[in-house]
Amino acid sequence: MALAAPKQAPESLALRRAVANLLRIASTALNDAQLLLATGHHGGAAILARYAFAQLITAVAAGEHGWPLDDWNTGLRAVPEANPFQPQLIELSALVDADKASAVQTDGRPSPPPETRPLAQSIDQVATTLDAVAKVFKTDLTGTGPAGHVAPIRPEPVREARAPKPSVPAAGRRGRKGQAFPDQATPAADGRTQEPVPAPAVKGAAPTTKPATAPPPDAPVHRPQPLHAAHHGTPDVSSTAFWSLMDRWGISDVAALALIGHKGGLTKKGTRPRFKVTGLEADLLNHLQEIDAALAPLPIEPAKWMRQPIGEAPFEGATPLAHMTHNSLIGARDVIHKIMAMGLQQRL
């Protein structure tokens, strides 16, 4: 069945208000869910997590189809495959609904409460996705204004690398295979000999007085590193240090693996994996440990601060945890700069 045309055009004020408020309602529900979970009220926390997830899906669907949504065009079916958040939302739906059970069993007894770890993981994952969607829609979760931009979410187009243009050979004498020799004198139209045109000088470069010589055979070869390689010699460590830090910050196992960018997820038994932290993961862990050390002298609770939305750039309403999860090393450096600014304000 074809989807109905949007009731509100993209960027309309009503649509931007609706999306921003839906996301803020979801954020408030998740905060309350975390409080209930911390006090042992697992049933209420699960209900609030499902409610927050429903508001999140409605906000994404409104970005696709406008506001208000038709009754038949709600839920996951309103999020098309072209939306890059769809696979993540489907996975979250299964995780959130895992705790959806009748409050009373068939024998009349109350149902057992959801287990702590899976429930905490689902809450953290919904919060992480919520922060990512809020950033796309340019919504300050701590503010009251409309979303900055609302439109169907689509992946950024992949830009194809342009092939380098072939160099044009300079005019001059041709060799046996047709190559040019621009450094040789060439005859002019009147038969006179033209002086060779020197190559343009590079501004700021020292003049060359000696011909280039080949390096000795035992000289080390320096090869440029690829742009995506962020590992700069950080020593490999065991995941024990990583998990110890995540426990201090109160981050669930799934959210912790997403934070460090470790592939593979939990073990088949649903437990945290043991691995060697190498490469980019080691660099990021080093930044996380710097953050932990920088937060220690400040009069704040690290676990609580990591989940508080920050309104100013570059966070734009995202929490430090979500900002680092989606921006890796760059996000971690942003958090370090934020903490340094906080420490400076404390000393003033």
N, C-alpha and C positions, 0 to 999 in steps of 0.2 A: 504494500500500500504506500502510495506516495506521501511524503511529508507535506504538511501544510506550509504555506508561505509565511514568513515571519510576520508577527503582528506589529512588531516595532522594528524599524530599520536600525542597523548597527549605528552605534554612537548616540541613539536617542537617550534623552535624560531619564525617562522612566525605566528603560532597560538597564542603564548604568547604575541607577539607584537600586533596582531589584537585585542585580548580581552582587553589588557590594554588601547589601544587607543580608542576603542569603549566606554569603561567606562569613560575615561577622557573627551571624546566629550560629553557624556551624562551629566557629572558633570558640564562642562562649560555651557551647555544649561540650566541646572537647575539654576545655579547662575544668568544667564541673565534673566531667567523667574522671579526669585524673585525680581530682580531690576525693571523689567517692572511692576510687580504687585505693588510694593511699590510706583511707580510713576503714577499709575492709568491706565496703558496700559494693560488692562485685555485680550484683544484679542491676542496681541502678546505674552503675558505670557502663554496663553493656548496653542498656537501653539508650543512654545518652550518646554513646558512640554510634549506634545505628541511626539515631536521629540526626546527628551531625553529618554522617555520610549521606543521608538522603538530601540534606540541604546542599551539600557539595555537588551531588549529581544534578540537582535542579539548577544550580548556578551554571554548570557547564552546558546543560541542555538549553538554558535561556540564551547563552552565547551563540548557540547553533540556530535556534528557531524563533528568538524574540520573546517578548513578554506581554501578556501572560501565556503560559503553556496550555495547550488543550489537555483534557483529562486522559485521552488515549495516547498522548505523545509525551509521556513522562518516564522517569526511571532510566535504566541503562539502554533501553531500546531507543531513547531519544538522542543517544550519543553515537554518531556514525563511526564506521571503521576508519574514515579519513582523519578523525581526531586522534592525535598521538596519545592522549590520556586514556583512550578506551581500554586497551589491554590492562593497564594499571587499575582502572576502576573495576573491571571484571574480577581481577584477582582480589581486590579489596572487598568486593561484595561477598565473595566466598569466605573470606577471613572474618568479616564482621558478622555474617549470618551464621557462622559456626557456633556462636554463643546464643543463637536465637532458639530458645526452647520454651515449652510451656512452663509457666510458673508453678503449676501443680501437676503432679504425675497422675496416671490413670488410677492408682490406688488411693488417691486423695492426699498423699503426702507432698510437701513442697519439693520442688526440683533442687538438686545440688547447685550451688553457685558456680559460675564459670571459673576456670583455673586462672590464677594470677598472671602467669607468664604469657599465655596466648592472648589474653585480654589486653595486657599492657602493650603487646606487639601490635595488635590491631589498632589501638588508640594512637600509638606513635606513627604508624603508617598512614592513617587517615590524616593526622596532623601534618605530616610531611607533604602529602599530596595537596592538601588544602593550601599550604604556604606556596607551593609551586603554581597552583592555579591563580591564587591571589596576585602573584608576581606577574603572570601573563596578562591578567586583566588590570594591572596597575592599581591594585586596591590596597589601601592602608587599613589593615584589620583593627588598628587601634583608633581610627578616626571615625568621622561621621559622614563624609562626603561621598559622592558617587564614584564608581569605578572610572579610572582614567581612560580605559579603552576596552570595548567589548565587541567582539566579532568571532565568527567560527574559528576555533583553534586549529591550525594546520602546521605541519612540519616546515621548517625553513627550507627553501629550495637549495639543492646542492649545486654549487657553482663549479662548472667544469673549468679545469685549468687550461688556459690558452697555450697553444704551442708557440715556442719562441719563433720570432720572425727570422727568416734566413738572412744572414749578413750579406750586404751588397759589396762585391769586391771592388776595390778602388781601381781607377783607370791607371794603366801602366803597361809595362812589358809583360807578355804572357809566357809562361813556361811551357814545357812539353805537354803537361796535362791541363793547360788552360788557366793555371793559377796566376794571380796578379802579383806584381812586385812594385808596390807603391813607393818603396824607398829608392827606386832607381830613377835616373833622369829620363824624361820622355820628350820627344820632339814636339815642338809647337807647330801651329799651322804654317808659320812662315819659314819653317826649317830650322829655327834656332832651338837650342837646348834649354828646357825649363829646369830650374832647380827643384829638387824634391821638396814637397810640402811637409814640414815637420808636423808631428802629431800634436794635438792641442794639449797644453800643459794643464795638469790638475791643480786647482787652486789649493794652496797650502801644502803641496807635496814638495819634498826636497828634490833638487835636480839630481839626476842619475849621472854619476861620474865614472862608474865601473860597469862593465858588462856583467849581466847576470851569470852566475856560475851554478852548476848543479850541486846539490847538497851531497856530503859524503855518504857512501853506501850504508854506513851504520847509524845515520841520523834518524831520529824517530819521525814517523809520519803522522801529521796532525790532520785528522779528518773532521769535518764539521758534523756536529751532532744534529739529529732531526729535531724539528721544532717541538714535537710532542713529547720529547724525552725530558722529564722533569727530575730524574734521579741524579743527584749530584754527589754521590759518594756517601749517602747516609747508610750507616751499617745496618745489616739485616738483623732483626730481632725476633724473638718468639712472640706468638700471639698472646702469651700470658700477660705481658705488659699492656697490650691493647685492651684485653678484656678487663684487667684491673682498673684501667682508667674509665672504661664504659660503666663499670659497676659503681664507681664513685660519682659519676654523672647521672646515674639512674636511667641509662639508655637501654632499651630493649635490644635483644640479640639481632633481630632483623634490621632495625633502624641503625644499629652499630655497623653492621656489614655494609649497608647502603652508604653510610657516612664515609667509610674508608674505601669504598669502591671495590670490595672483595666479591668476586663472582662465585657462584655455586650455592649460596644460601646456607641454610641449616643442614645438619646431617639428616639421614633418613629417619632417625629416631626423634627428630625435632630438637636436637641439642646443638649447642654452639660448636662450630668446628675448631680444630686446632691446626694452625698453619704457621709458616714462616713469613713474617712481614718483610717484603722485599720491594725494591724499585719505587714506583710512585706511592705505593701504600706506606713504605717506610718513611718517605719524605712527608707524607700527610700526617702520619703518627707523630713524627718529630714536631710538626706544627701544633698538633693537638696537645702534646705534652708542654709546649711553650705556653699555650693558652691556659692550661691548668696551673702552671707555675705563676703566670701573671695574675690569675684570679685569686690566688691564695691570700695575698695581703689585703685584698679589698673587702669591705664589710658587706659582702653579698654571698648568697648561696649559689655555687656554680651550677648545680643541677637545675635550680629554678630559673636562673638567669638565662641558661641555654635555651629555654622554652618561652621566653618573653619576646613578643614582637618588637622590632625596632623600626620606627617610622621613617627615619631619615635615610638618604642614599648612602651606600648602594643596597641597603636591605629592603627598603620600600615596603615595610610591614611584615617581612618575613622574620622568623626567629633565627638566632645564630646557628642553631642546629640545622634548620632547613637550608639556610644560605650556604653553609659549608657542604651539605649533601649534594646540592645542585651545582656548586661552583668549584668544588675540590680545593686545590691549593690556593687559587685566587680568593675563594670564599674564606679560607682559613686565615689568609693574610689580612683580609678585611676585618675579621673578628679581632685579630691581634691589634690592629690599628685602633679599633673601637675601644678595646680594653686599655690601651696606652692613653687614649684621650680621657677615659674615665679616671685613670690613676692620676693624670695631670690635674684634673679638676678637684680631686680629693686633696691634693697638696696645696692648691691655691687658697 
